[in-house]
Amino acid sequence: MKISVVVPIYNVEPYLETCVNSIINQTYTDIDVILVNDGSTDKSGAICDYFACKDPRVKVIHTPNRGLSAARNEGIKSSIGDYIMFVDGDDFIDLNAVEDIVEIIESQRNVDIVVGKMVLYYNQRREVPENFIFDSSKIDNKSGIEVLAYFFEEIPVIMWSACRSAYRRAFLIENKLYFTEGITSEDLDLIPRIYMCANRVAVYDKPFYYYRQLRPNSITNTVDAKRFYDIISIIEKYVNLLQNSDYPLNFKRAFLMQLANVYTQYIAILDNVRESEKKDVVKEMEKIKYLLAYARGVKPKFISVFSNLIGFELTSSVYLFAKKVRNNLLNRLNLRS
């Protein structure tokens, strides 16, 4: 069995060698590595070419800068593996990850998705692995929709990162499950749809994906008006889908809760939007304010209550100030340890 690993790359020169080494040094060797250099302006492209010369399993695709979704799609179309994994160019994976995932695939028949856990990686002194435990009774022999409902209702982290899973390549292609190009929040746009098409899901109950935190200029640390407009569009799309479908009621409720919680996360960071754009962003965000009624969990409920009491902008200011104080305290504790 061959596993394709797709690595979208844009200006990640300081981290790229660690990323690629974690893939080519896997204990499982039958891999197909696709490095998609998405128009990098640093030395990332040259690093890609170096690895292609060093290891015949590595293929490099150089493209103009078209964004993360386009880079991943290029990788899917160029892949030859039975299953596909995604690793972002600033992250890395455990050296046993592919071997473990292959064992899971071979022990079960016709698995469409193998989903695992992440490690939030700050530095070598601070790694925070996800410590929840999958309930196999709610996953084994269940449809993707049933599994997704379970994740939404009971798993305490966001499960729609594309990088935490391996996907059967033929399943993606047959169902035309590609990333939407030109948008941000592409994982939220696609991954629930993948689960909604899946017949079988298996779990890899081990943190294997090292997700780098606090990297300056990363996509997830960049806040502009477009990110808000994209998330509003994605949320509205899913709400309309749920309203006009016959999906089980518990799935609809669980999905709305997740969408509401995502919505509150964006309210929390509104204060980071440029002043010239903020008024229009708030106006658009208020159009789906009804979602606050579905928010669950301490942080989402806090943001929901404060948004109704003092408005979106003040809520964001309070939240970001509290977060800054918390991070400063954590940094001081790390320096002392």
DOBA-785989 format. One line per 10 residues: their letters; for each residue x, y, z of N, C-alpha, C. Coordinates in Angstrom, 2 decimals. Layout:
<recs>
a	X,Y,Z,X,Y,Z,X,Y,Z | ...
</recs>
This chain:
<recs>
mkisvvvpiy	0.84,-1.20,0.00,0.00,0.00,0.00,0.88,1.25,0.00 | 0.57,2.16,-0.91,1.34,3.41,-1.00,0.54,4.55,-0.38 | 1.24,5.38,0.36,0.64,6.56,0.98,1.24,7.82,0.35 | 0.39,8.68,-0.15,0.85,9.97,-0.66,0.79,11.01,0.45 | 1.84,11.81,0.56,1.87,12.90,1.54,2.02,14.21,0.77 | 1.01,15.05,0.86,0.99,16.32,0.13,1.39,17.44,1.08 | 2.38,18.22,0.66,2.89,19.31,1.49,2.75,20.64,0.74 | 1.75,21.46,1.07,1.66,22.80,0.47,2.67,23.72,1.15 | 3.36,24.52,0.38,4.49,25.28,0.90,4.42,26.72,0.43 | 4.50,27.65,1.38,4.61,29.06,1.02,5.42,29.79,2.08
nvepyletcv	6.64,30.16,1.72,7.51,30.96,2.60,7.66,30.37,4.00 | 8.06,29.10,4.04,8.27,28.43,5.34,9.72,27.95,5.46 | 10.64,28.71,4.89,12.05,28.32,4.85,12.60,27.84,6.20 | 12.32,28.53,7.33,12.94,28.10,8.59,12.44,26.74,9.09 | 11.29,26.28,8.61,10.65,25.08,9.16,10.61,23.91,8.17 | 10.89,24.18,6.92,10.61,23.20,5.86,11.48,21.95,5.98 | 12.73,22.11,6.33,13.61,20.94,6.42,13.11,19.98,7.50 | 12.69,20.52,8.64,12.14,19.68,9.71,10.90,18.94,9.22 | 10.06,19.65,8.50,8.83,19.05,7.97,9.13,17.89,7.04 | 9.94,18.12,6.03,10.19,17.10,5.01,10.97,15.92,5.60
nsiinqtytd	11.92,16.20,6.47,12.67,15.10,7.11,11.74,14.19,7.91 | 10.72,14.78,8.54,9.79,13.96,9.32,8.98,13.03,8.42 | 8.90,13.35,7.13,8.14,12.53,6.18,9.04,11.49,5.52 | 10.18,11.92,5.01,11.03,10.96,4.28,11.72,9.98,5.21 | 11.77,10.29,6.51,12.39,9.38,7.47,11.36,8.51,8.19 | 10.17,8.41,7.63,9.14,7.55,8.22,9.61,6.09,8.27 | 9.16,5.38,9.30,9.49,3.95,9.39,8.82,3.16,8.27 | 7.72,3.66,7.74,7.06,3.06,6.58,7.59,3.78,5.34 | 8.13,3.02,4.41,8.89,3.65,3.32,8.15,3.77,1.98 | 7.04,3.06,1.83,6.32,3.10,0.54,5.44,4.34,0.49
idvilvndgs	6.12,5.48,0.32,5.40,6.76,0.33,5.70,7.54,-0.94 | 4.78,8.41,-1.24,4.84,9.29,-2.41,4.73,10.70,-1.86 | 5.83,11.47,-1.92,5.87,12.79,-1.28,5.76,13.87,-2.34 | 4.76,14.73,-2.20,4.51,15.78,-3.19,4.65,17.13,-2.51 | 5.71,17.84,-2.85,5.96,19.18,-2.32,5.45,20.20,-3.33 | 4.45,20.96,-2.93,3.87,21.96,-3.84,4.32,23.34,-3.38 | 5.28,23.90,-4.09,5.80,25.22,-3.77,4.89,26.27,-4.39 | 4.11,26.92,-3.55,3.05,27.82,-4.00,3.59,29.25,-4.17 | 4.57,29.39,-5.06,5.08,30.73,-5.36,5.86,31.37,-4.23 | 6.59,30.58,-3.45,7.37,31.14,-2.33,8.39,32.16,-2.84
tdksgaicdy	8.63,33.20,-2.03,9.62,34.22,-2.37,10.88,34.09,-1.53 | 10.91,33.12,-0.61,12.13,32.86,0.16,12.84,31.65,-0.47 | 13.60,30.91,0.28,14.37,29.79,-0.26,13.62,28.45,-0.18 | 12.33,28.50,0.07,11.55,27.26,0.18,11.63,26.43,-1.10 | 11.54,27.08,-2.24,11.59,26.35,-3.52,12.90,25.61,-3.70 | 14.01,26.25,-3.34,15.32,25.61,-3.46,15.44,24.42,-2.51 | 14.86,24.55,-1.32,14.88,23.44,-0.37,14.09,22.26,-0.93 | 12.95,22.55,-1.56,12.16,21.49,-2.20,12.99,20.76,-3.25 | 13.67,21.52,-4.10,14.49,20.90,-5.16,15.61,20.05,-4.58 | 16.18,20.50,-3.47,17.23,19.72,-2.81,16.71,18.36,-2.39
fackdprvkv	15.52,18.33,-1.78,14.97,17.05,-1.33,14.58,16.15,-2.51 | 14.14,16.76,-3.60,13.80,15.96,-4.79,15.05,15.28,-5.35 | 16.19,15.96,-5.28,17.45,15.35,-5.75,17.94,14.28,-4.78 | 17.65,14.48,-3.52,18.13,13.59,-2.48,17.33,12.30,-2.39 | 16.02,12.36,-2.67,15.14,11.20,-2.45,14.21,11.04,-3.66 | 14.29,9.90,-4.36,13.46,9.71,-5.57,11.97,9.63,-5.28 | 11.58,9.49,-4.04,10.15,9.45,-3.69,9.53,10.85,-3.65 | 10.39,11.86,-3.70,9.93,13.24,-3.58,9.73,13.86,-4.95 | 8.53,14.41,-5.15,8.20,15.13,-6.38,7.93,16.59,-6.01 | 8.44,17.52,-6.81,8.23,18.95,-6.54,7.39,19.56,-7.65
ihtpnrglsa	6.41,20.34,-7.25,5.59,21.11,-8.20,5.75,22.58,-7.84 | 6.25,23.38,-8.76,6.37,24.81,-8.56,5.20,25.50,-9.27 | 4.46,26.30,-8.55,3.32,27.01,-9.14,3.37,28.48,-8.75 | 2.67,29.34,-9.50,2.47,30.71,-9.02,1.65,30.67,-7.73 | 1.74,31.71,-6.94,1.01,31.74,-5.67,-0.50,31.81,-5.91 | -1.20,30.73,-5.55,-2.66,30.68,-5.71,-3.36,30.29,-4.41 | -2.60,30.08,-3.34,-3.22,29.82,-2.05,-3.17,28.35,-1.66 | -3.48,28.11,-0.37,-3.38,26.78,0.21,-4.27,25.75,-0.48 | -5.51,26.13,-0.77,-6.44,25.18,-1.40,-5.92,24.72,-2.75 | -5.47,25.65,-3.57,-4.97,25.30,-4.91,-3.74,24.40,-4.80
arnegikssi	-2.87,24.68,-3.83,-1.67,23.86,-3.65,-2.04,22.43,-3.25 | -2.97,22.30,-2.32,-3.41,20.96,-1.92,-4.07,20.22,-3.08 | -4.88,20.93,-3.85,-5.53,20.29,-5.00,-4.51,19.80,-6.02 | -3.46,20.59,-6.25,-2.38,20.15,-7.14,-1.79,18.84,-6.63 | -1.61,18.77,-5.32,-1.06,17.56,-4.73,-1.96,16.36,-4.89 | -3.26,16.57,-4.71,-4.22,15.46,-4.88,-4.15,14.94,-6.31 | -4.17,15.85,-7.26,-4.19,15.45,-8.67,-2.88,14.76,-9.09 | -1.78,15.08,-8.42,-0.49,14.48,-8.77,-0.18,13.24,-7.95 | -1.02,12.92,-6.98,-0.72,11.80,-6.08,-0.98,10.47,-6.77 | -0.27,9.44,-6.29,-0.46,8.09,-6.83,-0.73,7.07,-5.73
gdyimfvdgd	-0.82,7.53,-4.49,-1.00,6.62,-3.37,-2.43,6.11,-3.24 | -2.58,5.08,-2.45,-3.92,4.57,-2.13,-4.63,5.51,-1.16 | -3.86,6.13,-0.29,-4.39,7.10,0.67,-3.55,8.37,0.59 | -4.17,9.48,1.00,-3.51,10.78,0.96,-3.51,11.39,2.35 | -2.37,11.94,2.73,-2.24,12.73,3.95,-1.78,14.14,3.57 | -2.12,15.11,4.42,-1.68,16.49,4.21,-0.83,16.92,5.41 | 0.33,17.50,5.11,1.19,18.06,6.14,1.56,19.47,5.71 | 1.20,20.47,6.48,1.57,21.84,6.12,3.07,22.04,6.29 | 3.64,22.92,5.48,5.08,23.05,5.39,5.78,23.54,6.63 | 5.05,24.10,7.60,5.67,24.54,8.84,5.43,23.57,9.99
dfidlnaved	4.76,22.45,9.72,4.47,21.45,10.73,5.31,20.19,10.48 | 5.12,19.17,11.30,5.83,17.90,11.09,5.05,16.77,11.75 | 5.44,15.52,11.46,4.70,14.38,11.97,5.63,13.39,12.67 | 5.03,12.59,13.54,5.76,11.55,14.24,6.33,10.55,13.23 | 7.52,10.03,13.51,8.20,9.16,12.55,7.51,7.82,12.34 | 6.64,7.42,13.26,5.90,6.15,13.12,4.49,6.34,12.56 | 4.12,7.58,12.27,2.73,7.88,11.94,2.20,7.09,10.75 | 2.92,7.10,9.64,2.42,6.44,8.43,2.31,4.93,8.65 | 3.31,4.34,9.29,3.25,2.90,9.56,2.04,2.55,10.42 | 1.79,3.35,11.45,0.63,3.10,12.32,-0.68,3.22,11.54
iveiiesqrn	-0.77,4.22,10.68,-2.00,4.44,9.92,-2.22,3.31,8.92 | -1.16,2.85,8.28,-1.29,1.73,7.35,-1.79,0.47,8.07 | -1.28,0.22,9.25,-1.74,-0.93,10.03,-3.24,-0.84,10.32 | -3.70,0.36,10.63,-5.14,0.56,10.90,-5.95,0.30,9.62 | -5.49,0.83,8.51,-6.20,0.65,7.24,-6.27,-0.83,6.88 | -5.16,-1.55,7.05,-5.11,-2.96,6.66,-5.92,-3.84,7.61 | -6.17,-3.36,8.82,-6.95,-4.16,9.78,-8.46,-3.99,9.59 | -8.85,-2.99,8.79,-10.27,-2.73,8.54,-10.48,-2.61,7.03 | -11.66,-2.95,6.60,-11.93,-2.95,5.16,-12.61,-1.66,4.72 | -12.16,-1.14,3.58,-12.83,-0.02,2.91,-12.99,1.22,3.80
vdivvgkmvl	-11.93,1.56,4.51,-11.97,2.76,5.34,-11.76,3.99,4.45 | -12.66,4.95,4.57,-12.54,6.18,3.78,-11.64,7.21,4.46 | -11.68,7.24,5.80,-10.93,8.23,6.57,-10.30,7.55,7.78 | -9.04,7.87,8.05,-8.42,7.52,9.32,-8.08,8.83,10.01 | -8.71,9.08,11.15,-8.55,10.36,11.83,-7.75,10.18,13.11 | -6.85,11.12,13.37,-6.00,11.03,14.55,-5.95,12.32,15.34 | -4.92,12.43,16.16,-4.81,13.54,17.10,-3.60,14.41,16.78 | -3.61,15.61,17.36,-2.55,16.58,17.14,-1.76,16.86,18.41 | -0.58,17.42,18.21,0.22,17.98,19.29,0.37,19.47,18.99 | -0.07,20.32,19.90,0.15,21.75,19.73,1.61,22.03,20.09
yynqrrevpe	2.38,22.42,19.09,3.84,22.54,19.26,4.23,24.01,19.33 | 4.68,24.43,20.51,5.14,25.80,20.71,6.66,25.89,20.53 | 7.35,24.98,21.19,8.80,24.85,21.06,9.17,23.50,21.68 | 10.46,23.19,21.71,10.87,21.89,22.23,10.57,21.71,23.71 | 10.39,22.82,24.40,10.08,22.73,25.83,8.58,22.72,26.10 | 7.80,23.08,25.11,6.36,23.15,25.33,5.60,22.49,24.19 | 5.17,21.27,24.43,4.34,20.52,23.50,3.08,20.08,24.24 | 1.93,20.35,23.64,0.66,20.03,24.31,-0.12,19.03,23.45 | -0.04,17.74,23.76,-0.79,16.74,22.98,-2.27,16.74,23.35 | -3.10,16.49,22.36,-4.54,16.31,22.64,-4.69,15.04,23.46
nfifdsskid	-5.44,15.12,24.56,-5.50,13.99,25.48,-6.88,13.35,25.62 | -7.79,13.69,24.71,-9.09,13.02,24.74,-8.94,11.59,24.21 | -9.93,10.76,24.49,-9.91,9.37,24.02,-11.12,9.13,23.13 | -10.89,8.60,21.94,-11.99,8.26,21.05,-12.81,7.10,21.63 | -14.12,7.20,21.50,-15.02,6.12,21.90,-15.30,5.26,20.67 | -14.64,4.11,20.59,-14.74,3.29,19.39,-16.16,2.80,19.13 | -16.97,2.68,20.18,-18.35,2.21,19.99,-19.19,3.21,19.20 | -18.74,4.46,19.15,-19.47,5.50,18.42,-18.84,5.80,17.06 | -17.86,4.95,16.69,-17.17,5.14,15.42,-17.20,3.88,14.56 | -16.92,2.74,15.18,-16.87,1.48,14.44,-18.22,1.17,13.78
nksgievlay	-18.17,0.87,12.48,-19.36,0.50,11.71,-20.41,1.61,11.68 | -19.98,2.84,11.85,-20.90,3.98,11.77,-20.62,4.77,10.48 | -21.63,5.45,10.00,-21.44,6.29,8.82,-20.66,7.55,9.19 | -20.15,8.23,8.18,-19.43,9.47,8.42,-20.27,10.51,9.13 | -21.56,10.58,8.81,-22.45,11.53,9.46,-22.59,11.22,10.94 | -22.72,9.94,11.28,-22.83,9.55,12.69,-21.56,9.87,13.45 | -20.42,9.62,12.82,-19.13,9.91,13.46,-18.96,11.41,13.64 | -19.32,12.19,12.63,-19.19,13.64,12.72,-20.07,14.20,13.84 | -21.28,13.67,13.97,-22.17,14.10,15.06,-21.53,13.80,16.41 | -20.93,12.62,16.54,-20.23,12.26,17.78,-19.09,13.24,18.06
ffeeipvimw	-18.29,13.54,17.03,-17.21,14.49,17.22,-17.74,15.84,17.69 | -18.77,16.33,17.03,-19.33,17.64,17.38,-19.85,17.66,18.81 | -20.48,16.58,19.23,-21.14,16.55,20.54,-20.18,16.27,21.69 | -19.13,15.48,21.44,-18.36,14.97,22.57,-16.85,15.22,22.53 | -16.27,15.48,21.38,-14.83,15.70,21.31,-14.55,17.18,21.56 | -13.65,17.49,22.50,-13.49,18.88,22.94,-12.60,19.74,22.07 | -12.22,19.28,20.88,-11.39,20.08,19.98,-12.03,20.10,18.60 | -11.60,21.04,17.78,-12.09,21.12,16.40,-11.50,19.98,15.59 | -12.36,19.21,14.94,-11.93,18.00,14.26,-11.80,18.14,12.75 | -11.96,19.34,12.23,-11.97,19.44,10.76,-10.67,19.96,10.17
sacrsayrra	-9.59,19.85,10.87,-8.30,20.11,10.22,-8.02,19.00,9.22 | -7.69,19.37,8.00,-7.38,18.37,6.98,-6.17,17.53,7.35 | -5.30,18.08,8.18,-4.01,17.44,8.46,-4.09,16.34,9.51 | -5.19,16.20,10.19,-5.25,15.18,11.24,-5.72,13.82,10.71 | -5.88,13.69,9.40,-6.45,12.47,8.85,-5.73,12.00,7.60 | -5.95,10.72,7.28,-5.58,10.16,5.98,-6.88,9.82,5.26 | -6.91,10.04,3.94,-8.14,9.89,3.17,-7.90,8.93,2.01 | -8.87,8.06,1.75,-8.76,7.15,0.61,-8.83,7.99,-0.67 | -7.79,7.90,-1.47,-7.67,8.77,-2.64,-8.83,8.59,-3.61 | -9.19,7.35,-3.91,-10.28,7.10,-4.86,-11.60,7.69,-4.34
flienklyft	-11.81,7.62,-3.03,-13.02,8.18,-2.42,-13.10,9.69,-2.64 | -11.97,10.39,-2.45,-11.97,11.84,-2.68,-12.27,12.17,-4.14 | -11.61,11.47,-5.04,-11.73,11.79,-6.46,-13.11,11.42,-6.99 | -13.63,10.24,-6.62,-14.95,9.82,-7.08,-16.05,10.77,-6.64 | -15.90,11.34,-5.44,-16.91,12.27,-4.91,-16.58,13.73,-5.18 | -15.51,13.96,-5.97,-15.09,15.31,-6.34,-14.90,16.19,-5.11 | -14.21,15.64,-4.11,-13.99,16.33,-2.86,-12.63,17.04,-2.89 | -12.67,18.24,-3.44,-11.48,19.06,-3.53,-11.67,20.33,-2.70 | -10.56,20.97,-2.37,-10.62,22.22,-1.61,-11.13,23.35,-2.51 | -11.97,24.19,-1.95,-12.46,25.35,-2.70,-11.34,26.38,-2.78
egitsedldl	-10.99,26.76,-3.98,-9.87,27.68,-4.17,-10.31,29.13,-4.01 | -9.40,29.95,-3.49,-9.66,31.37,-3.35,-10.31,31.77,-2.05 | -10.47,30.81,-1.12,-11.09,31.15,0.16,-10.13,30.82,1.30 | -10.40,31.42,2.46,-9.77,31.01,3.70,-10.73,30.06,4.41 | -10.32,29.50,5.54,-11.14,28.51,6.27,-11.54,27.36,5.37 | -10.60,26.95,4.49,-10.89,25.89,3.52,-11.17,24.54,4.18 | -10.59,24.30,5.36,-10.83,23.02,6.03,-12.29,22.91,6.51 | -12.80,23.98,7.11,-14.20,23.96,7.53,-15.12,23.80,6.32 | -14.74,24.40,5.21,-15.55,24.29,4.00,-15.60,22.86,3.47 | -14.49,22.11,3.58,-14.42,20.79,2.94,-14.60,19.61,3.88
ipriymcanr	-13.93,19.60,5.02,-13.85,18.37,5.82,-15.22,17.86,6.27 | -16.14,18.69,6.74,-17.47,18.15,7.04,-18.13,17.49,5.84 | -17.92,18.04,4.64,-18.48,17.42,3.44,-17.87,16.05,3.18 | -16.57,15.91,3.49,-15.93,14.60,3.34,-16.59,13.58,4.26 | -16.79,13.97,5.51,-17.44,13.04,6.45,-18.87,12.72,6.02 | -19.57,13.68,5.48,-20.96,13.48,5.08,-21.07,12.52,3.90 | -19.97,12.30,3.19,-19.95,11.33,2.08,-19.36,9.99,2.50 | -18.69,9.93,3.65,-17.93,8.74,4.03,-18.82,7.62,4.54 | -18.44,6.40,4.21,-19.15,5.21,4.72,-18.48,4.63,5.95 | -17.15,4.71,6.02,-16.44,4.14,7.16,-15.30,5.05,7.60
vavydkpfyy	-15.20,5.19,8.91,-14.15,6.01,9.52,-13.42,5.16,10.55 | -12.10,5.26,10.59,-11.30,4.60,11.62,-10.51,5.65,12.38 | -10.09,5.33,13.61,-9.37,6.31,14.42,-7.95,5.84,14.72 | -7.07,6.80,14.78,-5.68,6.60,15.18,-5.54,7.32,16.51 | -5.63,6.58,17.60,-5.77,7.18,18.92,-4.41,7.57,19.51 | -3.68,8.37,18.75,-2.35,8.81,19.18,-2.06,10.19,18.59 | -1.54,11.12,19.38,-1.14,12.41,18.81,0.08,12.23,17.90 | -0.10,12.49,16.62,0.98,12.25,15.66,1.35,13.48,14.85 | 0.46,14.47,14.79,0.68,15.63,13.93,1.09,16.82,14.79 | 2.27,17.36,14.56,2.80,18.46,15.36,2.44,19.79,14.67
yrqlrpnsit	1.48,20.45,15.27,0.90,21.66,14.71,1.57,22.88,15.35 | 2.42,23.54,14.57,3.24,24.63,15.10,2.37,25.84,15.46 | 2.58,26.36,16.67,1.81,27.47,17.19,2.62,28.77,17.18 | 1.89,29.87,17.14,2.47,31.21,17.33,3.52,31.56,16.29 | 3.39,31.00,15.08,4.33,31.37,14.02,3.91,32.68,13.39 | 4.78,33.70,13.38,4.43,34.97,12.75,4.09,34.79,11.28 | 3.09,35.51,10.81,2.71,35.55,9.39,2.10,34.25,8.87 | 1.77,33.29,9.77,1.09,32.10,9.28,-0.33,32.47,8.87 | -0.93,31.63,8.03,-2.28,31.91,7.55,-3.25,32.03,8.71 | -3.11,31.13,9.69,-4.06,31.12,10.81,-3.86,32.31,11.74
ntvdakrfyd	-2.71,32.98,11.68,-2.48,34.15,12.52,-2.76,35.46,11.79 | -3.24,35.38,10.56,-3.52,36.56,9.76,-5.02,36.87,9.81 | -5.34,38.11,10.16,-6.75,38.51,10.29,-7.02,39.67,9.34 | -7.92,39.45,8.38,-8.37,40.55,7.55,-9.85,40.35,7.26 | -10.45,41.32,6.59,-11.89,41.27,6.35,-12.29,40.04,5.55 | -11.45,39.64,4.62,-11.80,38.50,3.77,-12.03,37.24,4.59 | -11.21,37.03,5.63,-11.40,35.84,6.48,-12.81,35.82,7.07 | -13.30,36.98,7.47,-14.64,37.06,8.05,-15.71,36.82,7.00 | -15.56,37.43,5.84,-16.55,37.22,4.79,-16.59,35.76,4.33 | -15.42,35.14,4.27,-15.38,33.72,3.89,-16.08,32.84,4.92
iisiiekyvn	-15.81,33.09,6.21,-16.41,32.25,7.24,-17.92,32.45,7.28 | -18.37,33.67,7.07,-19.82,33.93,7.03,-20.46,33.15,5.89 | -19.81,33.18,4.72,-20.32,32.46,3.55,-20.39,30.96,3.80 | -19.34,30.40,4.41,-19.31,28.97,4.69,-20.39,28.59,5.69 | -20.53,29.39,6.75,-21.55,29.11,7.76,-22.94,29.16,7.13 | -23.21,30.19,6.34,-24.52,30.32,5.71,-24.80,29.15,4.77 | -23.78,28.69,4.07,-23.94,27.55,3.17,-24.38,26.31,3.94 | -23.70,26.04,5.06,-24.04,24.86,5.84,-25.39,24.99,6.53 | -25.72,26.18,7.01,-27.03,26.38,7.63,-28.14,26.11,6.63 | -27.99,26.62,5.41,-28.99,26.36,4.36,-29.07,24.88,4.03
llqnsdypln	-27.92,24.22,4.00,-27.90,22.78,3.72,-28.66,22.01,4.80 | -28.42,22.35,6.05,-29.08,21.66,7.16,-30.58,21.92,7.16 | -30.97,23.14,6.84,-32.39,23.49,6.85,-33.17,22.78,5.74 | -32.49,22.46,4.65,-33.16,21.87,3.50,-32.77,20.41,3.28 | -32.47,19.72,4.37,-32.07,18.32,4.27,-32.85,17.47,5.25 | -32.73,16.16,5.09,-33.38,15.24,6.01,-32.35,14.53,6.89 | -31.22,15.20,7.17,-30.24,14.63,8.08,-30.87,14.44,9.46 | -30.35,13.50,10.26,-30.90,13.29,11.61,-30.88,14.56,12.45 | -31.88,14.72,13.30,-32.01,15.94,14.09,-30.81,16.16,15.00 | -30.28,15.09,15.59,-29.14,15.27,16.48,-27.90,15.76,15.72
fkraflmqla	-27.76,15.33,14.46,-26.65,15.80,13.63,-26.81,17.28,13.32 | -28.03,17.70,12.98,-28.28,19.11,12.69,-27.97,19.98,13.90 | -28.44,19.55,15.08,-28.20,20.33,16.30,-26.71,20.42,16.61 | -26.03,19.29,16.49,-24.60,19.27,16.80,-23.81,20.14,15.82 | -24.19,20.10,14.56,-23.49,20.89,13.54,-23.73,22.38,13.78 | -24.97,22.76,14.09,-25.27,24.16,14.38,-24.48,24.65,15.59 | -24.32,23.79,16.59,-23.51,24.16,17.76,-22.08,24.46,17.35 | -21.51,23.60,16.49,-20.14,23.81,16.04,-20.01,25.10,15.24 | -20.97,25.34,14.35,-20.93,26.57,13.55,-21.05,27.79,14.45 | -21.89,27.70,15.48,-22.05,28.81,16.44,-20.75,29.05,17.19
nvytqyiail	-20.08,27.98,17.59,-18.83,28.14,18.31,-17.74,28.75,17.43 | -17.71,28.38,16.15,-16.78,29.02,15.22,-17.11,30.51,15.09 | -18.38,30.79,14.99,-18.84,32.18,14.89,-18.35,33.01,16.08 | -18.46,32.46,17.29,-18.00,33.19,18.48,-16.48,33.40,18.45 | -15.75,32.44,17.89,-14.30,32.60,17.78,-13.95,33.80,16.91 | -14.74,34.03,15.90,-14.49,35.17,15.01,-14.93,36.48,15.67 | -16.00,36.45,16.46,-16.35,37.64,17.23,-15.19,38.02,18.13 | -14.54,37.00,18.72,-13.46,37.24,19.68,-12.29,37.99,19.06 | -12.04,37.83,17.77,-10.87,38.46,17.15,-11.23,39.66,16.27 | -12.47,40.13,16.38,-12.90,41.27,15.56,-12.02,42.50,15.76
dnvresekkd	-11.52,42.68,16.97,-10.75,43.89,17.26,-9.43,43.93,16.50 | -9.03,42.79,15.92,-7.78,42.75,15.13,-7.97,43.18,13.69 | -9.21,43.38,13.27,-9.48,43.82,11.91,-9.14,45.30,11.77 | -8.63,45.70,10.62,-8.31,47.10,10.39,-9.54,47.99,10.61 | -9.32,49.14,11.22,-10.42,50.06,11.54,-11.24,50.42,10.31 | -10.56,50.56,9.17,-11.25,50.95,7.94,-12.22,49.86,7.45 | -12.01,48.61,7.90,-12.84,47.49,7.46,-13.82,47.02,8.53 | -13.57,47.42,9.76,-14.29,46.82,10.90,-15.80,47.07,10.85 | -16.23,48.26,10.49,-17.65,48.57,10.49,-18.41,47.66,9.54 | -17.90,47.44,8.34,-18.56,46.57,7.37,-18.55,45.11,7.82
vvkemekiky	-17.44,44.70,8.44,-17.35,43.32,8.93,-18.39,43.08,10.02 | -18.49,44.01,10.97,-19.47,43.87,12.06,-20.88,43.79,11.49 | -21.16,44.62,10.49,-22.49,44.63,9.87,-22.83,43.26,9.28 | -21.86,42.64,8.61,-22.10,41.31,8.03,-22.20,40.24,9.11 | -21.37,40.34,10.14,-21.42,39.37,11.23,-22.77,39.41,11.96 | -23.34,40.58,12.08,-24.61,40.71,12.80,-25.77,40.04,12.06 | -25.61,39.80,10.76,-26.67,39.17,9.98,-26.91,37.72,10.40 | -25.90,37.08,11.02,-26.08,35.69,11.47,-25.97,35.61,13.00 | -26.35,36.68,13.67,-26.26,36.74,15.13,-27.14,35.70,15.80 | -28.16,35.23,15.09,-29.06,34.20,15.63,-28.29,32.95,16.06
llayargvkp	-27.10,32.74,15.49,-26.30,31.56,15.82,-25.86,31.56,17.28 | -25.79,32.73,17.92,-25.33,32.78,19.30,-26.19,31.90,20.21 | -27.43,31.69,19.85,-28.32,30.87,20.67,-27.88,29.41,20.72 | -27.07,29.00,19.75,-26.63,27.60,19.68,-25.25,27.38,20.30 | -24.60,28.44,20.77,-23.24,28.32,21.29,-23.21,27.47,22.56 | -22.20,26.62,22.67,-22.03,25.76,23.85,-20.56,25.78,24.27 | -20.33,25.54,25.56,-18.97,25.56,26.09,-18.70,26.88,26.80 | -17.71,26.89,27.69,-17.46,28.07,28.53,-17.09,29.29,27.70 | -16.06,29.16,26.85,-15.61,30.31,26.05,-16.69,30.79,25.08 | -17.32,29.90,24.29,-18.37,30.38,23.38,-19.54,31.04,24.11
kfisvfsnli	-19.95,30.47,25.26,-21.06,31.06,26.00,-20.66,32.42,26.57 | -19.42,32.54,27.05,-18.91,33.82,27.55,-19.01,34.88,26.45 | -18.52,34.53,25.27,-18.54,35.48,24.15,-19.97,35.78,23.73 | -20.81,34.76,23.73,-22.21,34.94,23.35,-22.92,35.91,24.30 | -22.77,35.69,25.59,-23.43,36.54,26.59,-22.93,37.97,26.49 | -21.62,38.14,26.43,-21.07,39.50,26.37,-21.43,40.19,25.06 | -21.51,39.44,23.96,-21.89,40.05,22.68,-23.29,40.62,22.74 | -24.18,39.90,23.40,-25.55,40.40,23.54,-25.64,41.58,24.49 | -24.73,41.64,25.48,-24.78,42.70,26.48,-24.09,43.98,26.02 | -22.89,43.85,25.48,-22.07,45.04,25.19,-21.68,45.18,23.72
gfeltssvyl	-22.12,44.25,22.87,-21.81,44.35,21.45,-20.55,43.61,21.06 | -20.40,43.39,19.77,-19.30,42.58,19.25,-17.93,43.22,19.51 | -17.81,44.51,19.23,-16.49,45.14,19.28,-15.93,45.19,20.70 | -16.76,45.58,21.66,-16.30,45.62,23.05,-15.99,44.23,23.57 | -16.80,43.26,23.18,-16.54,41.87,23.58,-15.18,41.41,23.08 | -14.87,41.73,21.85,-13.58,41.36,21.28,-12.44,42.03,22.03 | -12.60,43.31,22.35,-11.54,44.03,23.08,-11.28,43.39,24.43 | -12.36,43.06,25.15,-12.21,42.43,26.47,-11.54,41.08,26.34 | -11.98,40.29,25.37,-11.43,38.94,25.19,-9.94,38.99,24.84 | -9.57,39.84,23.88,-8.18,39.89,23.44,-7.26,40.41,24.55
fakkvrnnll	-7.77,41.35,25.38,-6.97,41.83,26.51,-6.73,40.70,27.51 | -7.79,39.95,27.83,-7.66,38.83,28.77,-6.69,37.77,28.22 | -6.77,37.52,26.91,-5.88,36.53,26.30,-4.43,36.99,26.35 | -4.19,38.28,26.14,-2.83,38.83,26.19,-2.25,38.68,27.59 | -3.05,38.97,28.61,-2.60,38.83,29.99,-2.25,37.37,30.28 | -3.11,36.45,29.83,-2.88,35.02,30.05,-1.59,34.56,29.38 | -1.37,34.97,28.13,-0.17,34.56,27.40,1.10,35.11,28.05 | 1.03,36.34,28.55,2.19,36.91,29.23,2.54,36.12,30.48 | 1.51,35.71,31.22,1.74,34.90,32.42,2.37,33.55,32.06 | 1.84,32.93,30.99,2.39,31.64,30.56,3.84,31.77,30.12
nrlnlrs	4.15,32.85,29.40,5.52,33.06,28.94,6.48,33.24,30.11 | 6.04,33.95,31.15,6.87,34.13,32.33,7.12,32.81,33.04 | 6.07,31.98,33.12,6.23,30.68,33.75,7.19,29.80,32.96 | 7.11,29.87,31.61,8.02,29.08,30.78,9.47,29.52,30.94 | 9.68,30.83,31.09,11.05,31.34,31.25,11.66,30.90,32.57 | 10.80,30.73,33.58,11.31,30.31,34.89,11.61,28.83,34.95 | 10.90,28.04,34.09,11.07,26.57,34.16,12.33,26.12,33.44
</recs>
